[in-house]
Amino acid sequence: MATSYRLSTRRLGEILIERGSLSSEQVQHALGSRQDARERLGQTVTRLGLMTEAQIVEVLGEQFSLPIADAEQLAKADREVVKLIPESLARESQALALARDGDTLEVAVGDPLNVVSLDHLRALTGLQLKVWIGRPSEVREAIDAFYADLRATEHLGEILDRVAVTAAAEDGEEIDLAALRQQVEDAPVVRLVNLMIAEAIDQRASDIHVEPMRDRVIVRFRIDGVLHEVMKPPKNLQMAMISRIKVLADLDIAVRLLPQDGRLTVHLADREVDLRVSTLPTAQGEKVVMRLFDKGAFERRIANLGLEGETLEAFRRIIRQPYGMILISGPTGSGKTTTLYSALQDIRSVHRNLVTVEDPIEYHIDAVSQVHANAKVGLTFARALRSILRQDPDVIMIGEIRDTETADIAVKSALTGHLVFSTVHANDAPGTLTRLIDMGLPRYLVGSAMSMVMAQRLVRRICERCREAYTPEPEQLASLGEDAELLRGRPLMRGRGCMHCKQTGYSGRTALFEVLEMNRNIRRMVLDGLNEDEIRRRALASGFLTLRKAGIRKILDGATTIEEVRNATLGDSD
């Protein structure tokens, strides 16, 4: 017996009419609209938008008495069982092997009428088939993901089989540099590092961590702010891998006991990716972290940041003012630099001189003069700023205000007719004002120079492929404190987990913003010496939107989840 299901003598069109899903006229129209003789009626109906893919699969499941495999079940397919079907046949037959139980192979198919391919599968594997039906798009997506992962694993296996290296040297042990240089140029090591970087770019990673352990090396990617383990090369590859990365980043492979910093560029067919490389000596050897700056992954435009409504309009209005200071605060990795770049991109013009001072320069912008501050050669932020002021600038962007001298020059520049952008480490927008005052700046300078202060955080977006509505449990809502009342009784969205998002339920990130526009009342509070709590309390009475409230809006819009907002705004209980 070739299949485990019964073939129906009834046509799909007849069943759809009988169920009331389509009229006879719609079925006839679909039959006449097929692109070629091989297109199934269900495919045509879906393409024409008369029914969804899920509805067609449900009908086909009833027609052939087949169980339905959802995206979650497809994602849990056994990788070893998937290998039983060659990739070419899996794609041709739209079939994914799910599991094996003795002489029975469970297979999910997108087209149950392709009995020839199913017969081929039975003959090839020598097993009886238990057939499931899945949405064709989800079956194709699962096939793409599993076989891409298998190919990467096979490539890694081939590389490791061909690598012949000696054990890693201990800290005090002498290294044969000539042999090490030869080793890092060997094809297998080169391919291994190239594969690691290519996989990171493909998976939208922001960082690659190469971490030496006692008996192995662990490679982890940071994707949407969360680290994921992706490789475990053997310990004897440690020095070869790290040295190869050093060579690419133009670092000294002989220096192992001191930190080093470098960078390299990966050229792809459609874009370039810059990698900032940092090495750090640890007890188990050198750890390497590479930060990826994918110039094509995010279009740096204000509309893409996550600002909405009145907040977006206020930001656009302020950055077009001829002078003043816009200050953005938040922890490391909260997207502050991206916001600054987006603002520069939005206001750059042949009629304005835009200059930046950064450490390091993360992205290059056309028509903007970018200066790399380098304390090692004496070019500090403050010294660079003094020189920039003699370059007739209209707009100045300072990567980060780190000291009183830089803060003083920046604030005075804003007061003397320049538009100044910068970032500072603070918890919220009111705290950003007091942070400058704590640095020793006079209150009258801070109150007069500031045009807008912002705080921001990044939260993960719900995956569009597997989003679903649900009603949150009371305990889940309680984690938001008094803000929970804004969500109580409302259906919310979450990600179920699928192949596309690697079962996380999230794909991509968006930002939460807390924007404090410096009007007359806020300036008066700063001049009167009010602390950040009092400034915050009075601003709230005037309609100030906190990070937590901005997060609640994102939850109600279906962009993110309660957990993400709670974690990003732990210090915000108002």
Phi, psi and omega in degrees: 000126187282327185225163182260012181232160181269136176282132183272140176274350181271141180279152181298319180302318180297318181294318180297321178291317181297322179284348184081012180289321179223155173275165179297326178295319180294321178296316179297319178298318180295318180298324180279352183255007180296137183288329173203173186295339183275348181286126180289154178300320179299320178295319180294315181300319178293315181298324180281352179079016181284329176214160178275163178300320181297320180294319179295317180297321179299317180293317180296323177299318177291319183300319184253009181054048181252140172288153182259129177263117179275179184299323180295319179292322178298320182293338182266013179302144180286119184301324180291327179285323178306324182298341182295337179252120178302147184302318181299320180287323179299318180289320181295321185263359185050051184231135177235124177289129184259311185200164178231134177230095182065242181266012181247129178250123177273127185230133174261131181236152175266342181225097183289347180276354180276067186289335179297315179294323178295321175299320179297318179298317181296319180291321183292317184270339184071020183241155172284150184252132166255115190262133171247156175246138178228167175297130182307319181295322180287325176295315179298318180296319179294320177298315179302313185292313183294315183286330173296319179294319179295320179297317179297318179296318179296318179297318179297317179299317179298318180296313182296325179296332185264356180275129176233099182229162179274169180294154180296141181283149174285167186303318184270000186277142178288147181244137173280097186295325180296317179293322180294318178298322177294321183296318184285349176263356179297141184305315182299319180292318178301315181294323180296313180293319178298318179297318180299314181292319180297319178295321179296317179295318182295327182266011177063033181288146175264338180214149172242126177250122173250106191243118177283133174247184183296320186235007181197177174241139179245132174250124179235145175249138172265113182240123183052039175086358183239135180280137177230132178283130184236334181215154174225072178297153179293159185300326184288355175267354188305304185293323180296315180297311184294321179293324178297318177297320179298317179299315180298325183268008178061044176254166182274114182287345180279342180269111182242346187255005176232146177294150176223154178229140178203186177205159178213165180235133176257125181261115177258174183297323186246355182194176176243147177235122176270140177238124175264122189252133178227129176250149182216123178291131176233176182297333183258007182124184183283133173261139180240132173238128178245122176265130183263133174241093182275108186293342181254357185282332182221122176279114188283081177233146182302324182296340183266357187283324186120356173292143184220156170054229184296326179297317179297315181295320179296317180296315179297323181290317184293319184289351177262003176288152183288336180207171183122180184230131175246120185242131181243133181238162179154164180289170176301135178084016181263005175091016182299314182296322178298320178297318179297314179299321180297320179295316179298317180300325185284330186252355183298145184200155177293345182267000181230144178262109181255128181228139177236154169231121189222159175212097357268180173281116186273319178225145178263133182242129178298144176068018176234129178276116185247127183250132178265109176292132184219099184295335182297328180255010177091002180268082178280171177302316183295316180294318178298320180297320179299320179290322180298323181295341176269003181259017178055054181279150169262320182231133178237130174244123179252121185308316179200138173271112187250341185215170184295321182298314179296318180298319182295314179296318181297313182295316180293329176295320179294329181280342183255026170100014178249149172266120187242130173247142174196176178232159177209154178273111176207164186278326184210179184295310177300324179293337178294321178296312182290336177297317178294321179295321177296334177288349178108007179281140178298144182299323183293330177288316180297313182296326183279324187280327187289134172255324181200140171237140183227146168241146180215155176221156175255137174232152181284143177275145174293135180298129181291334185284330186234020180294143179212154179275148177203165176252118185293149176287152179305323180295324180293317179295324184299336181294345179266002179066221184292340178290346181300331181299334180289342183249345186299132178081003181255139174288131181246175181246152174208165177265129180287331186103126181209182180297322185298319183258012179056041175067014180273334185086000181231148175209114182085174180223160174224166185251148169257137183235140173240110189247125178242104179277133186279087175269184184300321182294317180294318179300319180297321178298317180296315181295328181279357175083021178292144178280174187294328179294320180289320177299318181295315182298315181290324178295322178299322179294339180262009177099013178299132183260114181284169176302318180297316179294323176296323177293320177301319178298319179296324177295313181295330178281353180081018182273327182214187187241168178302316183299317181296315181293318180299314181294326183281342185232042183300327182272005185247102182247007180277000000 
